[in-house]
Amino acid sequence: MEKLPVTPGPIIPAREQLGEMLLELWQPREALHEFQSALVAAPGRRGALIGGLRAAELAGDSESATRLRAELK
């Protein structure tokens, strides 16, 4: 993702934005998939880790939640 030097603020990856939207629509499994995709493109990105953790917890995916929680530390 490139941005013009005159564009203000950091860019939030599209997959991360889609994950947030899916969480708002109460679709945590789909949101988790999007956050995981965002993390492939930008490993360790804090926003995607936090969103993914929230999605995993809401989806009842304790394995993914544990992994994401460990990456946040």
mmCIF file of the N, C-alpha and C atoms, coordinates in Angstrom:
data_MODEL
# 
_entry.id   MODEL 
# 
loop_
_atom_site.group_PDB 
_atom_site.id 
_atom_site.type_symbol 
_atom_site.label_atom_id 
_atom_site.label_alt_id 
_atom_site.label_comp_id 
_atom_site.label_asym_id 
_atom_site.label_entity_id 
_atom_site.label_seq_id 
_atom_site.pdbx_PDB_ins_code 
_atom_site.Cartn_x 
_atom_site.Cartn_y 
_atom_site.Cartn_z 
_atom_site.occupancy 
_atom_site.B_iso_or_equiv 
_atom_site.pdbx_formal_charge 
_atom_site.auth_seq_id 
_atom_site.auth_comp_id 
_atom_site.auth_asym_id 
_atom_site.auth_atom_id 
_atom_site.pdbx_PDB_model_num 
ATOM 1   N N  . MET A 1 1  ? 0.826   -1.172  0.000  1.00 0.00 ? 1  MET A N  1 
ATOM 2   C CA . MET A 1 1  ? 0.000   0.000   0.000  1.00 0.00 ? 1  MET A CA 1 
ATOM 3   C C  . MET A 1 1  ? 0.876   1.242   0.000  1.00 0.00 ? 1  MET A C  1 
ATOM 4   N N  . GLU A 1 2  ? 0.682   2.017   -0.982 1.00 0.00 ? 2  GLU A N  1 
ATOM 5   C CA . GLU A 1 2  ? 1.432   3.259   -1.041 1.00 0.00 ? 2  GLU A CA 1 
ATOM 6   C C  . GLU A 1 2  ? 0.469   4.397   -0.764 1.00 0.00 ? 2  GLU A C  1 
ATOM 7   N N  . LYS A 1 3  ? 1.012   5.483   -0.258 1.00 0.00 ? 3  LYS A N  1 
ATOM 8   C CA . LYS A 1 3  ? 0.189   6.667   -0.067 1.00 0.00 ? 3  LYS A CA 1 
ATOM 9   C C  . LYS A 1 3  ? 1.010   7.882   -0.466 1.00 0.00 ? 3  LYS A C  1 
ATOM 10  N N  . LEU A 1 4  ? 0.323   8.876   -0.922 1.00 0.00 ? 4  LEU A N  1 
ATOM 11  C CA . LEU A 1 4  ? 1.002   10.109  -1.301 1.00 0.00 ? 4  LEU A CA 1 
ATOM 12  C C  . LEU A 1 4  ? 1.564   10.777  -0.053 1.00 0.00 ? 4  LEU A C  1 
ATOM 13  N N  . PRO A 1 5  ? 2.709   11.420  -0.171 1.00 0.00 ? 5  PRO A N  1 
ATOM 14  C CA . PRO A 1 5  ? 3.296   12.058  0.997  1.00 0.00 ? 5  PRO A CA 1 
ATOM 15  C C  . PRO A 1 5  ? 2.432   13.172  1.578  1.00 0.00 ? 5  PRO A C  1 
ATOM 16  N N  . VAL A 1 6  ? 1.494   13.700  0.798  1.00 0.00 ? 6  VAL A N  1 
ATOM 17  C CA . VAL A 1 6  ? 0.637   14.772  1.303  1.00 0.00 ? 6  VAL A CA 1 
ATOM 18  C C  . VAL A 1 6  ? -0.626  14.244  1.976  1.00 0.00 ? 6  VAL A C  1 
ATOM 19  N N  . THR A 1 7  ? -0.885  12.949  1.872  1.00 0.00 ? 7  THR A N  1 
ATOM 20  C CA . THR A 1 7  ? -2.065  12.363  2.495  1.00 0.00 ? 7  THR A CA 1 
ATOM 21  C C  . THR A 1 7  ? -1.870  12.336  4.008  1.00 0.00 ? 7  THR A C  1 
ATOM 22  N N  . PRO A 1 8  ? -2.795  12.913  4.764  1.00 0.00 ? 8  PRO A N  1 
ATOM 23  C CA . PRO A 1 8  ? -2.616  12.929  6.220  1.00 0.00 ? 8  PRO A CA 1 
ATOM 24  C C  . PRO A 1 8  ? -2.922  11.577  6.858  1.00 0.00 ? 8  PRO A C  1 
ATOM 25  N N  . GLY A 1 9  ? -2.189  11.270  7.900  1.00 0.00 ? 9  GLY A N  1 
ATOM 26  C CA . GLY A 1 9  ? -2.468  10.087  8.711  1.00 0.00 ? 9  GLY A CA 1 
ATOM 27  C C  . GLY A 1 9  ? -2.070  8.769   8.083  1.00 0.00 ? 9  GLY A C  1 
ATOM 28  N N  . PRO A 1 10 ? -2.002  7.753   8.915  1.00 0.00 ? 10 PRO A N  1 
ATOM 29  C CA . PRO A 1 10 ? -1.654  6.414   8.441  1.00 0.00 ? 10 PRO A CA 1 
ATOM 30  C C  . PRO A 1 10 ? -2.829  5.774   7.699  1.00 0.00 ? 10 PRO A C  1 
ATOM 31  N N  . ILE A 1 11 ? -2.492  4.834   6.844  1.00 0.00 ? 11 ILE A N  1 
ATOM 32  C CA . ILE A 1 11 ? -3.510  4.107   6.098  1.00 0.00 ? 11 ILE A CA 1 
ATOM 33  C C  . ILE A 1 11 ? -3.872  2.838   6.875  1.00 0.00 ? 11 ILE A C  1 
ATOM 34  N N  . ILE A 1 12 ? -5.160  2.561   6.990  1.00 0.00 ? 12 ILE A N  1 
ATOM 35  C CA . ILE A 1 12 ? -5.628  1.318   7.602  1.00 0.00 ? 12 ILE A CA 1 
ATOM 36  C C  . ILE A 1 12 ? -5.896  0.352   6.451  1.00 0.00 ? 12 ILE A C  1 
ATOM 37  N N  . PRO A 1 13 ? -5.279  -0.838  6.494  1.00 0.00 ? 13 PRO A N  1 
ATOM 38  C CA . PRO A 1 13 ? -5.470  -1.796  5.402  1.00 0.00 ? 13 PRO A CA 1 
ATOM 39  C C  . PRO A 1 13 ? -6.947  -2.134  5.180  1.00 0.00 ? 13 PRO A C  1 
ATOM 40  N N  . ALA A 1 14 ? -7.316  -2.346  3.923  1.00 0.00 ? 14 ALA A N  1 
ATOM 41  C CA . ALA A 1 14 ? -8.710  -2.624  3.562  1.00 0.00 ? 14 ALA A CA 1 
ATOM 42  C C  . ALA A 1 14 ? -9.242  -3.867  4.273  1.00 0.00 ? 14 ALA A C  1 
ATOM 43  N N  . ARG A 1 15 ? -8.426  -4.906  4.390  1.00 0.00 ? 15 ARG A N  1 
ATOM 44  C CA . ARG A 1 15 ? -8.890  -6.135  5.058  1.00 0.00 ? 15 ARG A CA 1 
ATOM 45  C C  . ARG A 1 15 ? -9.210  -5.876  6.528  1.00 0.00 ? 15 ARG A C  1 
ATOM 46  N N  . GLU A 1 16 ? -8.408  -5.022  7.147  1.00 0.00 ? 16 GLU A N  1 
ATOM 47  C CA . GLU A 1 16 ? -8.646  -4.669  8.546  1.00 0.00 ? 16 GLU A CA 1 
ATOM 48  C C  . GLU A 1 16 ? -9.955  -3.873  8.674  1.00 0.00 ? 16 GLU A C  1 
ATOM 49  N N  . GLN A 1 17 ? -10.187 -2.960  7.740  1.00 0.00 ? 17 GLN A N  1 
ATOM 50  C CA . GLN A 1 17 ? -11.438 -2.202  7.740  1.00 0.00 ? 17 GLN A CA 1 
ATOM 51  C C  . GLN A 1 17 ? -12.638 -3.120  7.523  1.00 0.00 ? 17 GLN A C  1 
ATOM 52  N N  . LEU A 1 18 ? -12.491 -4.068  6.610  1.00 0.00 ? 18 LEU A N  1 
ATOM 53  C CA . LEU A 1 18 ? -13.571 -5.022  6.352  1.00 0.00 ? 18 LEU A CA 1 
ATOM 54  C C  . LEU A 1 18 ? -13.833 -5.868  7.592  1.00 0.00 ? 18 LEU A C  1 
ATOM 55  N N  . GLY A 1 19 ? -12.777 -6.281  8.283  1.00 0.00 ? 19 GLY A N  1 
ATOM 56  C CA . GLY A 1 19 ? -12.939 -7.042  9.520  1.00 0.00 ? 19 GLY A CA 1 
ATOM 57  C C  . GLY A 1 19 ? -13.727 -6.260  10.555 1.00 0.00 ? 19 GLY A C  1 
ATOM 58  N N  . GLU A 1 20 ? -13.424 -4.971  10.701 1.00 0.00 ? 20 GLU A N  1 
ATOM 59  C CA . GLU A 1 20 ? -14.165 -4.125  11.651 1.00 0.00 ? 20 GLU A CA 1 
ATOM 60  C C  . GLU A 1 20 ? -15.634 -4.031  11.263 1.00 0.00 ? 20 GLU A C  1 
ATOM 61  N N  . MET A 1 21 ? -15.879 -3.871  9.972  1.00 0.00 ? 21 MET A N  1 
ATOM 62  C CA . MET A 1 21 ? -17.258 -3.784  9.503  1.00 0.00 ? 21 MET A CA 1 
ATOM 63  C C  . MET A 1 21 ? -18.018 -5.078  9.782  1.00 0.00 ? 21 MET A C  1 
ATOM 64  N N  . LEU A 1 22 ? -17.366 -6.214  9.532  1.00 0.00 ? 22 LEU A N  1 
ATOM 65  C CA . LEU A 1 22 ? -18.004 -7.499  9.772  1.00 0.00 ? 22 LEU A CA 1 
ATOM 66  C C  . LEU A 1 22 ? -18.284 -7.715  11.260 1.00 0.00 ? 22 LEU A C  1 
ATOM 67  N N  . LEU A 1 23 ? -17.412 -7.212  12.121 1.00 0.00 ? 23 LEU A N  1 
ATOM 68  C CA . LEU A 1 23 ? -17.681 -7.293  13.565 1.00 0.00 ? 23 LEU A CA 1 
ATOM 69  C C  . LEU A 1 23 ? -18.925 -6.489  13.918 1.00 0.00 ? 23 LEU A C  1 
ATOM 70  N N  . GLU A 1 24 ? -19.064 -5.318  13.322 1.00 0.00 ? 24 GLU A N  1 
ATOM 71  C CA . GLU A 1 24 ? -20.241 -4.494  13.573 1.00 0.00 ? 24 GLU A CA 1 
ATOM 72  C C  . GLU A 1 24 ? -21.517 -5.171  13.084 1.00 0.00 ? 24 GLU A C  1 
ATOM 73  N N  . LEU A 1 25 ? -21.385 -6.027  12.070 1.00 0.00 ? 25 LEU A N  1 
ATOM 74  C CA . LEU A 1 25 ? -22.533 -6.762  11.522 1.00 0.00 ? 25 LEU A CA 1 
ATOM 75  C C  . LEU A 1 25 ? -22.735 -8.118  12.205 1.00 0.00 ? 25 LEU A C  1 
ATOM 76  N N  . TRP A 1 26 ? -22.033 -8.328  13.322 1.00 0.00 ? 26 TRP A N  1 
ATOM 77  C CA . TRP A 1 26 ? -22.106 -9.575  14.101 1.00 0.00 ? 26 TRP A CA 1 
ATOM 78  C C  . TRP A 1 26 ? -21.767 -10.803 13.266 1.00 0.00 ? 26 TRP A C  1 
ATOM 79  N N  . GLN A 1 27 ? -20.657 -10.722 12.525 1.00 0.00 ? 27 GLN A N  1 
ATOM 80  C CA . GLN A 1 27 ? -20.152 -11.839 11.734 1.00 0.00 ? 27 GLN A CA 1 
ATOM 81  C C  . GLN A 1 27 ? -18.696 -12.088 12.134 1.00 0.00 ? 27 GLN A C  1 
ATOM 82  N N  . PRO A 1 28 ? -18.472 -12.576 13.363 1.00 0.00 ? 28 PRO A N  1 
ATOM 83  C CA . PRO A 1 28 ? -17.106 -12.692 13.873 1.00 0.00 ? 28 PRO A CA 1 
ATOM 84  C C  . PRO A 1 28 ? -16.228 -13.689 13.126 1.00 0.00 ? 28 PRO A C  1 
ATOM 85  N N  . ARG A 1 29 ? -16.771 -14.780 12.620 1.00 0.00 ? 29 ARG A N  1 
ATOM 86  C CA . ARG A 1 29 ? -15.943 -15.753 11.895 1.00 0.00 ? 29 ARG A CA 1 
ATOM 87  C C  . ARG A 1 29 ? -15.389 -15.142 10.608 1.00 0.00 ? 29 ARG A C  1 
ATOM 88  N N  . GLU A 1 30 ? -16.251 -14.433 9.888  1.00 0.00 ? 30 GLU A N  1 
ATOM 89  C CA . GLU A 1 30 ? -15.807 -13.781 8.664  1.00 0.00 ? 30 GLU A CA 1 
ATOM 90  C C  . GLU A 1 30 ? -14.806 -12.669 8.988  1.00 0.00 ? 30 GLU A C  1 
ATOM 91  N N  . ALA A 1 31 ? -15.062 -11.948 10.083 1.00 0.00 ? 31 ALA A N  1 
ATOM 92  C CA . ALA A 1 31 ? -14.160 -10.876 10.504 1.00 0.00 ? 31 ALA A CA 1 
ATOM 93  C C  . ALA A 1 31 ? -12.787 -11.440 10.847 1.00 0.00 ? 31 ALA A C  1 
ATOM 94  N N  . LEU A 1 32 ? -12.767 -12.555 11.564 1.00 0.00 ? 32 LEU A N  1 
ATOM 95  C CA . LEU A 1 32 ? -11.495 -13.183 11.927 1.00 0.00 ? 32 LEU A CA 1 
ATOM 96  C C  . LEU A 1 32 ? -10.701 -13.529 10.678 1.00 0.00 ? 32 LEU A C  1 
ATOM 97  N N  . HIS A 1 33 ? -11.364 -14.051 9.674  1.00 0.00 ? 33 HIS A N  1 
ATOM 98  C CA . HIS A 1 33 ? -10.692 -14.392 8.415  1.00 0.00 ? 33 HIS A CA 1 
ATOM 99  C C  . HIS A 1 33 ? -10.042 -13.143 7.800  1.00 0.00 ? 33 HIS A C  1 
ATOM 100 N N  . GLU A 1 34 ? -10.756 -12.025 7.805  1.00 0.00 ? 34 GLU A N  1 
ATOM 101 C CA . GLU A 1 34 ? -10.219 -10.792 7.218  1.00 0.00 ? 34 GLU A CA 1 
ATOM 102 C C  . GLU A 1 34 ? -9.046  -10.250 8.026  1.00 0.00 ? 34 GLU A C  1 
ATOM 103 N N  . PHE A 1 35 ? -9.137  -10.311 9.359  1.00 0.00 ? 35 PHE A N  1 
ATOM 104 C CA . PHE A 1 35 ? -8.024  -9.846  10.187 1.00 0.00 ? 35 PHE A CA 1 
ATOM 105 C C  . PHE A 1 35 ? -6.794  -10.730 9.966  1.00 0.00 ? 35 PHE A C  1 
ATOM 106 N N  . GLN A 1 36 ? -7.009  -12.031 9.818  1.00 0.00 ? 36 GLN A N  1 
ATOM 107 C CA . GLN A 1 36 ? -5.885  -12.933 9.556  1.00 0.00 ? 36 GLN A CA 1 
ATOM 108 C C  . GLN A 1 36 ? -5.257  -12.628 8.204  1.00 0.00 ? 36 GLN A C  1 
ATOM 109 N N  . SER A 1 37 ? -6.068  -12.300 7.219  1.00 0.00 ? 37 SER A N  1 
ATOM 110 C CA . SER A 1 37 ? -5.540  -11.913 5.904  1.00 0.00 ? 37 SER A CA 1 
ATOM 111 C C  . SER A 1 37 ? -4.730  -10.627 6.009  1.00 0.00 ? 37 SER A C  1 
ATOM 112 N N  . ALA A 1 38 ? -5.211  -9.678  6.814  1.00 0.00 ? 38 ALA A N  1 
ATOM 113 C CA . ALA A 1 38 ? -4.484  -8.426  7.014  1.00 0.00 ? 38 ALA A CA 1 
ATOM 114 C C  . ALA A 1 38 ? -3.129  -8.684  7.661  1.00 0.00 ? 38 ALA A C  1 
ATOM 115 N N  . LEU A 1 39 ? -3.090  -9.655  8.567  1.00 0.00 ? 39 LEU A N  1 
ATOM 116 C CA . LEU A 1 39 ? -1.832  -9.973  9.260  1.00 0.00 ? 39 LEU A CA 1 
ATOM 117 C C  . LEU A 1 39 ? -0.826  -10.669 8.348  1.00 0.00 ? 39 LEU A C  1 
ATOM 118 N N  . VAL A 1 40 ? -1.301  -11.331 7.307  1.00 0.00 ? 40 VAL A N  1 
ATOM 119 C CA . VAL A 1 40 ? -0.376  -11.936 6.338  1.00 0.00 ? 40 VAL A CA 1 
ATOM 120 C C  . VAL A 1 40 ? 0.342   -10.820 5.583  1.00 0.00 ? 40 VAL A C  1 
ATOM 121 N N  . ALA A 1 41 ? -0.411  -9.792  5.205  1.00 0.00 ? 41 ALA A N  1 
ATOM 122 C CA . ALA A 1 41 ? 0.175   -8.677  4.463  1.00 0.00 ? 41 ALA A CA 1 
ATOM 123 C C  . ALA A 1 41 ? 1.009   -7.755  5.352  1.00 0.00 ? 41 ALA A C  1 
ATOM 124 N N  . ALA A 1 42 ? 0.593   -7.612  6.621  1.00 0.00 ? 42 ALA A N  1 
ATOM 125 C CA . ALA A 1 42 ? 1.299   -6.709  7.544  1.00 0.00 ? 42 ALA A CA 1 
ATOM 126 C C  . ALA A 1 42 ? 1.449   -7.418  8.896  1.00 0.00 ? 42 ALA A C  1 
ATOM 127 N N  . PRO A 1 43 ? 2.416   -8.335  9.006  1.00 0.00 ? 43 PRO A N  1 
ATOM 128 C CA . PRO A 1 43 ? 2.585   -9.100  10.245 1.00 0.00 ? 43 PRO A CA 1 
ATOM 129 C C  . PRO A 1 43 ? 2.807   -8.196  11.463 1.00 0.00 ? 43 PRO A C  1 
ATOM 130 N N  . GLY A 1 44 ? 2.138   -8.548  12.557 1.00 0.00 ? 44 GLY A N  1 
ATOM 131 C CA . GLY A 1 44 ? 2.327   -7.836  13.813 1.00 0.00 ? 44 GLY A CA 1 
ATOM 132 C C  . GLY A 1 44 ? 1.595   -6.509  13.905 1.00 0.00 ? 44 GLY A C  1 
ATOM 133 N N  . ARG A 1 45 ? 0.781   -6.181  12.915 1.00 0.00 ? 45 ARG A N  1 
ATOM 134 C CA . ARG A 1 45 ? 0.044   -4.908  12.957 1.00 0.00 ? 45 ARG A CA 1 
ATOM 135 C C  . ARG A 1 45 ? -0.943  -4.936  14.119 1.00 0.00 ? 45 ARG A C  1 
ATOM 136 N N  . ARG A 1 46 ? -0.786  -3.989  15.028 1.00 0.00 ? 46 ARG A N  1 
ATOM 137 C CA . ARG A 1 46 ? -1.532  -3.987  16.280 1.00 0.00 ? 46 ARG A CA 1 
ATOM 138 C C  . ARG A 1 46 ? -3.055  -3.927  16.073 1.00 0.00 ? 46 ARG A C  1 
ATOM 139 N N  . GLY A 1 47 ? -3.525  -3.118  15.159 1.00 0.00 ? 47 GLY A N  1 
ATOM 140 C CA . GLY A 1 47 ? -4.964  -3.009  14.910 1.00 0.00 ? 47 GLY A CA 1 
ATOM 141 C C  . GLY A 1 47 ? -5.562  -4.328  14.460 1.00 0.00 ? 47 GLY A C  1 
ATOM 142 N N  . ALA A 1 48 ? -4.850  -5.035  13.591 1.00 0.00 ? 48 ALA A N  1 
ATOM 143 C CA . ALA A 1 48 ? -5.337  -6.327  13.101 1.00 0.00 ? 48 ALA A CA 1 
ATOM 144 C C  . ALA A 1 48 ? -5.278  -7.385  14.212 1.00 0.00 ? 48 ALA A C  1 
ATOM 145 N N  . LEU A 1 49 ? -4.252  -7.310  15.053 1.00 0.00 ? 49 LEU A N  1 
ATOM 146 C CA . LEU A 1 49 ? -4.157  -8.264  16.163 1.00 0.00 ? 49 LEU A CA 1 
ATOM 147 C C  . LEU A 1 49 ? -5.302  -8.068  17.158 1.00 0.00 ? 49 LEU A C  1 
ATOM 148 N N  . ILE A 1 50 ? -5.577  -6.813  17.502 1.00 0.00 ? 50 ILE A N  1 
ATOM 149 C CA . ILE A 1 50 ? -6.655  -6.528  18.452 1.00 0.00 ? 50 ILE A CA 1 
ATOM 150 C C  . ILE A 1 50 ? -8.006  -6.905  17.858 1.00 0.00 ? 50 ILE A C  1 
ATOM 151 N N  . GLY A 1 51 ? -8.241  -6.531  16.613 1.00 0.00 ? 51 GLY A N  1 
ATOM 152 C CA . GLY A 1 51 ? -9.496  -6.886  15.952 1.00 0.00 ? 51 GLY A CA 1 
ATOM 153 C C  . GLY A 1 51 ? -9.654  -8.389  15.811 1.00 0.00 ? 51 GLY A C  1 
ATOM 154 N N  . GLY A 1 52 ? -8.568  -9.060  15.447 1.00 0.00 ? 52 GLY A N  1 
ATOM 155 C CA . GLY A 1 52 ? -8.606  -10.517 15.307 1.00 0.00 ? 52 GLY A CA 1 
ATOM 156 C C  . GLY A 1 52 ? -8.886  -11.196 16.626 1.00 0.00 ? 52 GLY A C  1 
ATOM 157 N N  . LEU A 1 53 ? -8.300  -10.693 17.694 1.00 0.00 ? 53 LEU A N  1 
ATOM 158 C CA . LEU A 1 53 ? -8.536  -11.260 19.025 1.00 0.00 ? 53 LEU A CA 1 
ATOM 159 C C  . LEU A 1 53 ? -10.002 -11.101 19.406 1.00 0.00 ? 53 LEU A C  1 
ATOM 160 N N  . ARG A 1 54 ? -10.542 -9.906  19.179 1.00 0.00 ? 54 ARG A N  1 
ATOM 161 C CA . ARG A 1 54 ? -11.959 -9.669  19.486 1.00 0.00 ? 54 ARG A CA 1 
ATOM 162 C C  . ARG A 1 54 ? -12.853 -10.599 18.668 1.00 0.00 ? 54 ARG A C  1 
ATOM 163 N N  . ALA A 1 55 ? -12.555 -10.739 17.388 1.00 0.00 ? 55 ALA A N  1 
ATOM 164 C CA . ALA A 1 55 ? -13.343 -11.604 16.512 1.00 0.00 ? 55 ALA A CA 1 
ATOM 165 C C  . ALA A 1 55 ? -13.244 -13.066 16.947 1.00 0.00 ? 55 ALA A C  1 
ATOM 166 N N  . ALA A 1 56 ? -12.034 -13.505 17.293 1.00 0.00 ? 56 ALA A N  1 
ATOM 167 C CA . ALA A 1 56 ? -11.841 -14.894 17.718 1.00 0.00 ? 56 ALA A CA 1 
ATOM 168 C C  . ALA A 1 56 ? -12.623 -15.180 18.996 1.00 0.00 ? 56 ALA A C  1 
ATOM 169 N N  . GLU A 1 57 ? -12.597 -14.245 19.934 1.00 0.00 ? 57 GLU A N  1 
ATOM 170 C CA . GLU A 1 57 ? -13.337 -14.438 21.186 1.00 0.00 ? 57 GLU A CA 1 
ATOM 171 C C  . GLU A 1 57 ? -14.844 -14.505 20.924 1.00 0.00 ? 57 GLU A C  1 
ATOM 172 N N  . LEU A 1 58 ? -15.346 -13.617 20.067 1.00 0.00 ? 58 LEU A N  1 
ATOM 173 C CA . LEU A 1 58 ? -16.780 -13.619 19.758 1.00 0.00 ? 58 LEU A CA 1 
ATOM 174 C C  . LEU A 1 58 ? -17.197 -14.866 18.978 1.00 0.00 ? 58 LEU A C  1 
ATOM 175 N N  . ALA A 1 59 ? -16.275 -15.386 18.179 1.00 0.00 ? 59 ALA A N  1 
ATOM 176 C CA . ALA A 1 59 ? -16.564 -16.589 17.391 1.00 0.00 ? 59 ALA A CA 1 
ATOM 177 C C  . ALA A 1 59 ? -16.390 -17.871 18.207 1.00 0.00 ? 59 ALA A C  1 
ATOM 178 N N  . GLY A 1 60 ? -15.825 -17.738 19.402 1.00 0.00 ? 60 GLY A N  1 
ATOM 179 C CA . GLY A 1 60 ? -15.593 -18.923 20.233 1.00 0.00 ? 60 GLY A CA 1 
ATOM 180 C C  . GLY A 1 60 ? -14.387 -19.727 19.791 1.00 0.00 ? 60 GLY A C  1 
ATOM 181 N N  . ASP A 1 61 ? -13.466 -19.101 19.086 1.00 0.00 ? 61 ASP A N  1 
ATOM 182 C CA . ASP A 1 61 ? -12.259 -19.773 18.594 1.00 0.00 ? 61 ASP A CA 1 
ATOM 183 C C  . ASP A 1 61 ? -11.121 -19.518 19.588 1.00 0.00 ? 61 ASP A C  1 
ATOM 184 N N  . SER A 1 62 ? -11.065 -20.342 20.622 1.00 0.00 ? 62 SER A N  1 
ATOM 185 C CA . SER A 1 62 ? -10.092 -20.119 21.701 1.00 0.00 ? 62 SER A CA 1 
ATOM 186 C C  . SER A 1 62 ? -8.652  -20.322 21.237 1.00 0.00 ? 62 SER A C  1 
ATOM 187 N N  . GLU A 1 63 ? -8.432  -21.201 20.280 1.00 0.00 ? 63 GLU A N  1 
ATOM 188 C CA . GLU A 1 63 ? -7.071  -21.434 19.772 1.00 0.00 ? 63 GLU A CA 1 
ATOM 189 C C  . GLU A 1 63 ? -6.520  -20.183 19.090 1.00 0.00 ? 63 GLU A C  1 
ATOM 190 N N  . SER A 1 64 ? -7.322  -19.578 18.218 1.00 0.00 ? 64 SER A N  1 
ATOM 191 C CA . SER A 1 64 ? -6.890  -18.355 17.542 1.00 0.00 ? 64 SER A CA 1 
ATOM 192 C C  . SER A 1 64 ? -6.754  -17.210 18.540 1.00 0.00 ? 64 SER A C  1 
ATOM 193 N N  . ALA A 1 65 ? -7.675  -17.128 19.484 1.00 0.00 ? 65 ALA A N  1 
ATOM 194 C CA . ALA A 1 65 ? -7.618  -16.067 20.491 1.00 0.00 ? 65 ALA A CA 1 
ATOM 195 C C  . ALA A 1 65 ? -6.324  -16.161 21.306 1.00 0.00 ? 65 ALA A C  1 
ATOM 196 N N  . THR A 1 66 ? -5.941  -17.369 21.701 1.00 0.00 ? 66 THR A N  1 
ATOM 197 C CA . THR A 1 66 ? -4.716  -17.569 22.468 1.00 0.00 ? 66 THR A CA 1 
ATOM 198 C C  . THR A 1 66 ? -3.492  -17.172 21.654 1.00 0.00 ? 66 THR A C  1 
ATOM 199 N N  . ARG A 1 67 ? -3.462  -17.561 20.381 1.00 0.00 ? 67 ARG A N  1 
ATOM 200 C CA . ARG A 1 67 ? -2.334  -17.235 19.505 1.00 0.00 ? 67 ARG A CA 1 
ATOM 201 C C  . ARG A 1 67 ? -2.220  -15.723 19.308 1.00 0.00 ? 67 ARG A C  1 
ATOM 202 N N  . LEU A 1 68 ? -3.346  -15.068 19.049 1.00 0.00 ? 68 LEU A N  1 
ATOM 203 C CA . LEU A 1 68 ? -3.328  -13.626 18.824 1.00 0.00 ? 68 LEU A CA 1 
ATOM 204 C C  . LEU A 1 68 ? -2.963  -12.859 20.096 1.00 0.00 ? 68 LEU A C  1 
ATOM 205 N N  . ARG A 1 69 ? -3.443  -13.334 21.235 1.00 0.00 ? 69 ARG A N  1 
ATOM 206 C CA . ARG A 1 69 ? -3.104  -12.695 22.520 1.00 0.00 ? 69 ARG A CA 1 
ATOM 207 C C  . ARG A 1 69 ? -1.595  -12.780 22.760 1.00 0.00 ? 69 ARG A C  1 
ATOM 208 N N  . ALA A 1 70 ? -0.995  -13.904 22.425 1.00 0.00 ? 70 ALA A N  1 
ATOM 209 C CA . ALA A 1 70 ? 0.452   -14.075 22.600 1.00 0.00 ? 70 ALA A CA 1 
ATOM 210 C C  . ALA A 1 70 ? 1.229   -13.148 21.671 1.00 0.00 ? 70 ALA A C  1 
ATOM 211 N N  . GLU A 1 71 ? 0.723   -12.929 20.465 1.00 0.00 ? 71 GLU A N  1 
ATOM 212 C CA . GLU A 1 71 ? 1.401   -12.033 19.515 1.00 0.00 ? 71 GLU A CA 1 
ATOM 213 C C  . GLU A 1 71 ? 1.319   -10.580 19.958 1.00 0.00 ? 71 GLU A C  1 
ATOM 214 N N  . LEU A 1 72 ? 0.287   -10.235 20.705 1.00 0.00 ? 72 LEU A N  1 
ATOM 215 C CA . LEU A 1 72 ? 0.135   -8.851  21.179 1.00 0.00 ? 72 LEU A CA 1 
ATOM 216 C C  . LEU A 1 72 ? 1.159   -8.461  22.224 1.00 0.00 ? 72 LEU A C  1 
ATOM 217 N N  . LYS A 1 73 ? 1.677   -9.423  22.946 1.00 0.00 ? 73 LYS A N  1 
ATOM 218 C CA . LYS A 1 73 ? 2.610   -9.115  24.032 1.00 0.00 ? 73 LYS A CA 1 
ATOM 219 C C  . LYS A 1 73 ? 3.971   -8.767  23.535 1.00 0.00 ? 73 LYS A C  1 
# 
